[in-house]
Amino acid sequence: MPYFPFTQTVQGNTVLASNEPTFINGVCERASKSQVCGGPILIIHFIYMGLNARGGVPRVLNTVLEEYYSENNLRYLEVVFDFGTHRKLRLWRSEAESLAAMIGEDIFQQKIFFISIHSEVTRSDLFAGKEGDGSDVAVRPEEFMNYLFSGGLQPLLEESTT
């Protein structure tokens, strides 16, 4: 079945970047026997409010690792964010503080953060949330990262894989 993943904006209209469909073919191969040597893993998937992230890489990674890790050594969290207004940003900072307290800093030897988000087309700013009228709010990537990892989440970011 053809798949048309790439689009571009031309004179305000979204059009296909190529008239040729992309075909994805392949076989998923797995080892018959494996051993994972490593300490506890924390996977946090930050998801922009309203974005459908089902079937993405973070969930697949967690599913594969579940075969090798116990519940005590593998934790997967999906965290939906929206800090598009000053009020929502204050709420997010409070949520981030609670999340950091729940996780703890030293429990997980490996921390993997995924961020599923859209970006503004012309400036590539990242969507931080929605305004009261439902329109998207985009901020520079540096600001976005400061907002997302505010509160007690900043120490968790150090020495992690993003």
Residue frames as qw, qx, qy, qz and C-alpha x, y, z in Angstrom:
[[0.000, 0.890, 0.456, 0.000, 0.00, 0.00, 0.00],
 [0.416, 0.512, -0.047, 0.750, 1.53, 3.37, -0.95],
 [0.439, -0.713, -0.352, 0.419, 2.38, 5.83, 1.78],
 [0.327, 0.712, 0.093, 0.614, 2.78, 9.58, 1.19],
 [0.583, -0.569, -0.370, 0.447, 4.68, 10.84, 4.25],
 [0.391, -0.257, 0.046, 0.882, 6.35, 13.96, 2.90],
 [0.194, 0.849, 0.465, 0.159, 4.48, 17.17, 2.20],
 [0.365, -0.087, -0.027, 0.926, 5.47, 20.77, 1.66],
 [0.139, 0.786, 0.432, -0.421, 3.65, 24.08, 1.71],
 [0.324, 0.133, 0.456, 0.818, 3.43, 25.86, -1.64],
 [0.159, -0.299, -0.221, -0.915, 1.60, 29.20, -1.77],
 [0.457, -0.209, 0.396, -0.769, -0.26, 28.34, 1.43],
 [0.905, 0.037, -0.125, -0.405, -1.39, 24.89, 0.25],
 [0.544, -0.420, 0.727, -0.005, -0.09, 21.55, 1.50],
 [0.788, 0.469, -0.278, -0.286, 1.05, 19.41, -1.43],
 [0.964, -0.134, 0.140, 0.182, 2.95, 16.16, -1.79],
 [0.229, -0.773, 0.455, 0.378, 6.72, 16.65, -1.96],
 [0.061, -0.275, 0.857, 0.431, 6.92, 13.83, -4.50],
 [0.717, 0.156, -0.170, -0.657, 4.39, 12.40, -6.89],
 [0.615, 0.173, -0.769, -0.023, 5.94, 8.96, -6.38],
 [0.771, -0.560, -0.035, -0.301, 4.64, 6.97, -3.41],
 [0.005, -0.576, 0.772, -0.269, 7.04, 5.66, -0.77],
 [0.893, -0.131, -0.376, -0.210, 6.89, 1.93, -0.20],
 [0.302, -0.619, 0.644, -0.331, 8.10, 0.59, 3.11],
 [0.921, 0.074, -0.362, -0.126, 9.22, -3.03, 2.90],
 [0.122, 0.557, -0.729, 0.379, 11.13, -5.10, 5.39],
 [0.789, -0.275, -0.548, -0.034, 11.21, -7.85, 7.92],
 [0.384, -0.750, 0.358, -0.403, 11.55, -7.40, 11.65],
 [0.795, 0.113, -0.569, 0.178, 14.19, -9.83, 12.88],
 [0.501, -0.739, 0.292, -0.343, 14.96, -10.57, 16.51],
 [0.177, 0.452, -0.856, 0.180, 17.58, -12.61, 18.25],
 [0.741, -0.247, -0.590, -0.204, 16.53, -16.02, 19.55],
 [0.706, -0.524, -0.347, 0.328, 18.39, -15.42, 22.80],
 [0.232, 0.694, -0.142, 0.667, 19.65, -12.20, 24.40],
 [0.558, -0.532, -0.447, 0.453, 20.80, -10.82, 27.66],
 [0.075, 0.863, 0.047, 0.498, 20.58, -7.18, 28.62],
 [0.637, -0.258, -0.377, 0.621, 23.30, -6.05, 30.96],
 [0.077, 0.438, 0.001, 0.896, 22.48, -2.78, 32.54],
 [0.016, -0.195, -0.658, 0.727, 20.81, -1.05, 35.39],
 [0.228, 0.645, 0.661, -0.307, 17.31, 0.26, 35.73],
 [0.194, 0.190, 0.458, 0.846, 15.92, 2.23, 32.76],
 [0.183, 0.633, 0.456, -0.598, 13.54, 5.16, 32.80],
 [0.209, 0.283, 0.593, 0.724, 11.78, 6.06, 29.54],
 [0.139, 0.620, 0.421, -0.648, 9.79, 9.31, 29.57],
 [0.265, 0.380, 0.620, 0.634, 7.80, 10.23, 26.51],
 [0.076, 0.488, 0.254, -0.831, 6.71, 13.89, 26.54],
 [0.242, 0.441, 0.752, 0.426, 3.76, 14.37, 24.20],
 [0.087, -0.011, -0.066, -0.994, 2.37, 17.66, 22.94],
 [0.406, 0.319, 0.605, -0.606, -1.30, 18.09, 23.91],
 [0.674, 0.534, 0.143, -0.490, -3.56, 16.60, 21.24],
 [0.330, 0.569, -0.696, -0.289, -0.79, 14.82, 19.34],
 [0.974, -0.029, 0.041, -0.222, -1.48, 11.18, 18.54],
 [0.026, 0.689, -0.724, 0.020, 1.69, 9.33, 19.56],
 [0.878, -0.075, 0.424, -0.209, 0.30, 5.78, 19.49],
 [0.920, 0.326, 0.154, 0.156, 2.56, 3.28, 17.80],
 [0.222, 0.911, -0.321, 0.130, 5.64, 5.46, 18.10],
 [0.592, 0.416, -0.607, 0.327, 9.22, 4.46, 18.84],
 [0.197, -0.453, 0.606, -0.624, 9.01, 5.05, 22.62],
 [0.828, -0.110, 0.265, -0.481, 6.22, 2.49, 23.06],
 [0.894, 0.324, -0.307, -0.021, 7.95, 0.01, 20.79],
 [0.310, 0.526, -0.648, 0.456, 11.20, 0.38, 22.75],
 [0.473, -0.342, 0.536, -0.610, 9.35, -0.17, 26.02],
 [0.929, 0.073, 0.033, -0.361, 7.57, -3.24, 24.63],
 [0.761, 0.411, -0.474, 0.164, 10.83, -4.79, 23.49],
 [0.132, 0.483, -0.652, 0.570, 12.61, -4.06, 26.80],
 [0.710, -0.326, 0.234, -0.579, 9.72, -5.48, 28.86],
 [0.950, 0.099, -0.289, -0.069, 10.87, -8.94, 27.82],
 [0.674, 0.282, -0.463, 0.502, 14.22, -8.40, 29.52],
 [0.048, 0.292, -0.448, 0.844, 13.45, -6.18, 32.50],
 [0.215, -0.498, -0.806, 0.237, 11.17, -6.50, 35.51],
 [0.095, -0.874, -0.373, -0.295, 8.72, -3.79, 36.54],
 [0.542, -0.764, -0.041, 0.347, 11.23, -2.67, 39.18],
 [0.539, -0.326, 0.367, 0.684, 13.95, -2.07, 36.58],
 [0.165, 0.239, 0.552, 0.781, 11.98, -0.53, 33.73],
 [0.125, 0.647, 0.522, -0.542, 9.60, 2.39, 33.96],
 [0.196, 0.311, 0.541, 0.756, 7.78, 3.93, 30.99],
 [0.046, 0.628, 0.474, -0.615, 5.88, 7.18, 31.42],
 [0.229, 0.525, 0.483, 0.662, 3.85, 9.17, 28.91],
 [0.172, -0.562, -0.359, 0.725, 3.55, 12.79, 29.98],
 [0.264, 0.718, 0.482, 0.427, 1.24, 15.13, 28.07],
 [0.324, -0.387, -0.175, 0.846, 2.29, 18.78, 28.20],
 [0.149, 0.765, 0.415, 0.469, 0.67, 22.11, 27.39],
 [0.383, -0.576, -0.243, 0.679, 2.27, 25.30, 28.67],
 [0.321, 0.504, 0.448, 0.665, 0.86, 27.71, 26.09],
 [0.188, -0.849, -0.138, -0.474, -0.29, 30.36, 28.60],
 [0.036, 0.549, -0.573, 0.607, 1.25, 31.79, 31.77],
 [0.726, -0.305, 0.318, -0.527, -1.32, 29.93, 33.89],
 [0.980, 0.144, -0.112, -0.075, -0.65, 26.63, 32.11],
 [0.533, 0.533, -0.513, 0.411, 3.10, 27.17, 32.50],
 [0.309, -0.500, 0.546, -0.598, 2.66, 27.60, 36.28],
 [0.908, -0.095, 0.193, -0.359, 0.60, 24.39, 36.36],
 [0.861, 0.383, -0.315, 0.113, 3.21, 22.58, 34.26],
 [0.206, 0.592, -0.603, 0.493, 6.01, 23.64, 36.61],
 [0.601, -0.348, 0.483, -0.533, 4.03, 22.22, 39.51],
 [0.970, 0.146, 0.027, -0.194, 3.39, 18.97, 37.59],
 [0.644, 0.556, -0.458, 0.256, 7.08, 18.78, 36.65],
 [0.155, -0.556, 0.626, -0.525, 8.05, 19.14, 40.30],
 [0.813, -0.151, 0.376, -0.418, 5.66, 16.32, 41.28],
 [0.912, 0.371, -0.172, -0.041, 6.91, 14.14, 38.42],
 [0.385, 0.612, -0.583, 0.371, 10.54, 14.66, 39.46],
 [0.417, -0.440, 0.601, -0.521, 9.71, 13.81, 43.07],
 [0.926, 0.041, 0.189, -0.323, 7.91, 10.64, 42.00],
 [0.827, 0.469, -0.291, 0.103, 10.77, 9.48, 39.79],
 [0.690, -0.641, 0.218, 0.256, 13.68, 10.37, 42.04],
 [0.267, 0.856, -0.399, -0.190, 17.09, 11.29, 40.68],
 [0.082, -0.588, 0.804, 0.025, 19.31, 8.36, 41.53],
 [0.798, 0.036, 0.535, -0.275, 17.07, 5.32, 40.99],
 [0.835, 0.507, 0.212, 0.005, 17.58, 4.91, 37.23],
 [0.567, -0.394, 0.408, 0.597, 21.02, 4.43, 35.75],
 [0.204, 0.132, 0.594, 0.767, 19.75, 5.06, 32.21],
 [0.265, 0.633, 0.432, -0.586, 17.24, 7.75, 31.40],
 [0.250, 0.180, 0.653, 0.692, 15.80, 8.10, 27.91],
 [0.238, 0.575, 0.341, -0.705, 13.63, 11.09, 27.02],
 [0.259, 0.353, 0.687, 0.580, 11.48, 11.29, 23.90],
 [0.168, 0.483, 0.234, -0.827, 9.63, 14.45, 22.87],
 [0.275, 0.440, 0.753, 0.404, 6.77, 14.17, 20.37],
 [0.009, 0.689, 0.210, -0.694, 5.94, 17.63, 19.12],
 [0.524, 0.714, 0.357, 0.297, 5.13, 19.78, 16.10],
 [0.385, -0.352, 0.042, 0.852, 7.10, 22.79, 14.98],
 [0.307, 0.806, 0.160, -0.480, 6.07, 26.06, 13.40],
 [0.809, 0.435, 0.310, 0.246, 6.68, 25.78, 9.65],
 [0.405, 0.858, -0.041, 0.314, 8.38, 29.09, 8.81],
 [0.093, -0.823, 0.447, -0.338, 10.59, 29.61, 11.88],
 [0.690, 0.089, -0.704, 0.139, 10.89, 26.01, 13.19],
 [0.263, -0.388, 0.529, -0.708, 9.87, 27.14, 16.67],
 [0.246, -0.118, -0.960, 0.063, 8.45, 24.34, 18.80],
 [0.491, -0.534, -0.344, -0.596, 4.82, 24.23, 19.90],
 [0.071, 0.208, -0.718, 0.660, 4.59, 24.70, 23.66],
 [0.127, 0.386, 0.821, -0.402, 0.82, 24.50, 24.01],
 [0.045, 0.605, 0.623, 0.494, -2.46, 26.14, 23.19],
 [0.067, -0.133, 0.199, -0.969, -3.79, 29.58, 23.97],
 [0.357, 0.250, 0.637, -0.636, -7.27, 30.08, 25.41],
 [0.614, 0.473, -0.056, -0.630, -8.76, 30.32, 21.91],
 [0.927, 0.111, 0.359, -0.011, -7.18, 26.98, 20.90],
 [0.584, 0.767, -0.251, 0.087, -4.44, 28.41, 18.69],
 [0.896, -0.074, -0.171, 0.404, -0.93, 26.97, 19.00],
 [0.203, -0.950, 0.234, 0.044, 1.83, 28.81, 20.84],
 [0.881, 0.276, -0.132, 0.362, 5.34, 28.31, 19.47],
 [0.360, -0.894, 0.240, 0.114, 8.58, 29.22, 21.25],
 [0.361, 0.704, -0.611, 0.008, 12.28, 29.02, 20.40],
 [0.843, 0.006, -0.535, 0.053, 13.83, 25.58, 21.04],
 [0.325, 0.232, -0.602, 0.691, 15.95, 26.91, 23.94],
 [0.417, -0.237, 0.255, -0.840, 12.88, 28.34, 25.66],
 [0.842, -0.083, -0.339, -0.412, 10.95, 25.15, 25.02],
 [0.711, 0.070, -0.635, 0.295, 13.60, 22.97, 26.66],
 [0.064, 0.216, -0.519, 0.825, 13.78, 25.34, 29.66],
 [0.613, -0.176, 0.067, -0.768, 10.01, 25.17, 30.08],
 [0.858, -0.007, -0.455, -0.238, 9.72, 21.42, 29.53],
 [0.735, -0.040, -0.546, 0.401, 12.50, 20.58, 31.98],
 [0.158, -0.616, 0.238, -0.734, 11.54, 23.14, 34.59],
 [0.796, -0.496, 0.088, -0.336, 11.01, 22.35, 38.23],
 [0.606, -0.524, 0.599, 0.017, 12.88, 19.31, 39.44],
 [0.907, 0.366, 0.207, 0.018, 13.18, 17.73, 35.97],
 [0.318, 0.873, -0.368, 0.028, 16.39, 19.56, 35.07],
 [0.336, -0.582, 0.739, -0.049, 18.66, 17.28, 37.17],
 [0.812, 0.137, 0.561, -0.085, 17.08, 14.23, 35.51],
 [0.648, 0.758, -0.028, -0.076, 18.09, 15.58, 32.11],
 [0.027, -0.784, 0.619, 0.033, 21.78, 15.56, 32.99],
 [0.149, -0.345, 0.923, 0.084, 23.54, 12.44, 31.71],
 [0.675, 0.327, 0.583, -0.312, 20.41, 11.19, 29.93],
 [0.264, 0.052, 0.727, 0.632, 19.83, 10.19, 26.33],
 [0.355, 0.558, 0.301, -0.687, 17.43, 12.61, 24.62]]
